[in-house]
Amino acid sequence: MSGLARRVAVARGDEPADLVVRGGTVLSVFTREWLEADVAVVDGFVAGVTGGLRRYHERRDAPVETLRMTLPISIRTPSDPVGGNRITLIRFAVPVDETDPALRIREIGRLCRAARGERSLPYTDAIAGTLNLLPHGVVGSMLKHVDFLASNVPGLDAPIFVGGARVSGLYPFGPTIGAALNVTLLSYCGTCNVGINTDTGAVPDPEALTACLREGFEEVLALGGAHAPVVRPGSP
């Protein structure tokens, strides 16, 4: 399978992936047992996000069992052109109160694969076309029933340059579209960065949220043994 075909398959959830973010670096952290269980990047990523959100809610004395997430699902096929987006958005509840990161990853993986098997996916373009005809306020009110958005985006494998200078990193920030926050992971030349965009009306203390999310990623990465700490760009 070519590199592009494998990335498409991993994004669609058809192939297992042994890569997960660690301190901004893509590393292989899952054991063979995990790979045979078809654990994908998105499973570990979302498990890290929900682990962070559990901590955040607990520290605000407002624990929750589940949260409703919007997840972009790739619907690209090998016959589609390389350029352009071929995604749709799907909403479903994910576990937040599970403290065991391994169990949380497995359950999130099951939910993500079930979402990719949703029978309505082939009709999403037609549905989106209809929604585009509706007032923005109507569509926005639908998305207000979502607590957060999470997205992992395969980026460029080769370096890019601007004015002759090599770009050292790419940082993604997705729109909240009515949710409390959007957490997006983007890879670039073997490195992954996570961007967190929050609605200040729903998240009054983004620094505390960022710290909780860092801890959520750390507990997922700890499943692979010793690892470098997750860090913020520019932090000492």
N, C-alpha and C positions, 0 to 999 in steps of 0.2 A: 504494500500500500504506500502511495506517495505521501510526502510530508503534508501537502495540502489536504489530500483525501483523509488522512488520519485526523487532522485538526478539525475537519468538518464532522467526522464521525464522533470525535470526542465531544464537540460542541453540541451535537444532537443527542449524546448519551448512548450512542450505539457501540462505542468502544470504551474500555476502561482507561483511565489516565493515572499515572503514578507521580504526578507533579502537584505540588501545593505550595503556596507562598510561605516563605520563612524570612522574616526580617527584611522584606523587599527582594528576596532572592527565590527563584524557582528551584525547588529541591525535590528529590525523591525521598519520601518519608514513610510511605506505606509498605507493609510487608507483603510478601507473596499472597498471604491469606486475604489481605485487603484487596489486592488486585484481582484475584479470582472472584471476589465478591462484587466486582464491577464498581468500585469506588471511583468517582470522577472528581475533577477539580472543584466543580460547583458544589459537591456534597460537603467537602471539607471547608470551603469558603463560607457557605451559608451556615454551617455548624459553628464556625468561628463568630459570625455575626450574631447568631441567636444566643450563643454563650455570653457575648458582650451585652446584649440587650437584657438577658436575665439579670446580670449583675447590676445594670443601670436601674432597672425597675426595683430590684431589691433594696438598693441604696436610697431610693426615694420612697421606701415603704409602700410600694405599689406592685407587689409580685403578680405575675401573669403566668398562665399555663401555656397559651398559644398566642401567636400573632399572625395577622394576615399579611402575606407577602405577595408582591408582584415580581415575577421572574421573566425576563426575556427568553424566549425559546427559539432556537434556530430552526427554521424550516427549509434551509438550503439543501439542495440535492446535488449529487455529482454532476448533473447535467446543467445546473444553473451557471451563469457567468460568474467569474471570480469577483468582479466589482459589485458594489452596491450592498444594501442590507436585505436580508431575507429572514426576518424575525417576526415574532408575534409576542404579545404579552399575555401571561396567564396568571391568575390569582388563586392562591390556596393557603390554608392555614399550616403553619409549621410549629413543631414543639419548641418551647422556650424553657420550660421548667425542668427538663431532663438535665441533671448535673453530670452525667457520664458522657464525655465527648464522643466516645466510640459508639455508644448506643444512639446518640443524637445524629451522628453521621449516617449510620445505617438507616434510621427512620427517614431522615431527609432525603437520602438517596432513593428510598422506595417511593416517597412522595413525588420527587422530581421525575422519576421514570414513569410514574402513573400520569403525571401532567403531560409528558411528551406523547403519551398514548391517547390523549384526549381526542375523541372523534370529531370535535368541531374544528380542529386545527386546519384542515384543508379549506375551510370556509372563512378563515380569518380575514383574507383580503376583502371579501364581499362585505363582511361585518364591519370592517374598518371603514370601507367606503361609505356605508350607511351612517356610521357614527360621525364621519366628517361633515355630514349635512346638518347635524344637530348643533345647537348653540353651544359655545364653549362651556358655559355655566352648567349645562346638563351633563356633559361628559365629565367635567371636573367633579360634580357631585357624586358620580359613580365611583370615581377613584378615591374619594374621601373615605371610603370604607376599607381602604388599604392602609396598613400600619407602616410598612416600609417597602422599599424596592431594593433588590440586590441583583447585580449583574457582573459576570466575569467575561471579559472580552479578550480573545486572542489577538495580540498586537503584531508588530513587525519583528521579524527575525534578524533583519539586517539594519545596521545603523543608518540614520538619516542626518543630513547636514542643513544648517541654515546660515547663509552668508559665509560658507566655508567652515563654520564651527560645528563640531559634532554634538548632536543632541544627547545629553547624558541621561535623561529620564523623561517619561511621559506620565502625567498625573490626570486621571479621569475624574470628572465631576458631572454626574447625571442629574437631571431635573427631578424634583420631588413629586411633581404632578399631583398635589393634593395629599401626599403622605407625609409622615413626620420626618423621614430621612431617606436618602438614597445612598447606598454603599456600592461602589463600583471598583472592580479589580481590572487592571490593564497590564498586559505583559509587553515588554520591549527588550529585545536582545538578551533574553534569558533572565530578565529581572521583572518582577511584578510590583506595582504600586497600587495602593488603595486610596480612593478619594471618598470623602464623607461630606455630603451636602445635607444640611438640616434646615427644617422650618423652625425658626427661633420661637414661634408661638407655641410649638409642641415640644421643643427641646431647649429649655432656657439655659442649660449649662452644657454646651457642646464640649468643653474641655473634659468634664467628667465622663461624658459619653465616649469620647475618644479613648480615654484611659481604660474604660470598661471593654471597649472593642479590642484594644490591644491585648488585654488579658484573655479575651475569648479566643483570639488567634493563637496566643501562646499555649493554651491548654490543648488545642487541636494539634499544634506542632509537636507538643511534648509526647504525643503518641509515637513519634518517630525517634525518640531518644534525644540526645544532646543536640542543641541548636543555638544559633546566635539569636539574641533578643530582637523582637519586633521593634523598630524604631521609627520616629517621625523624621522627615527630611529637615535638616538643619538643627536637629537636637544635639546637645553635647554628648 
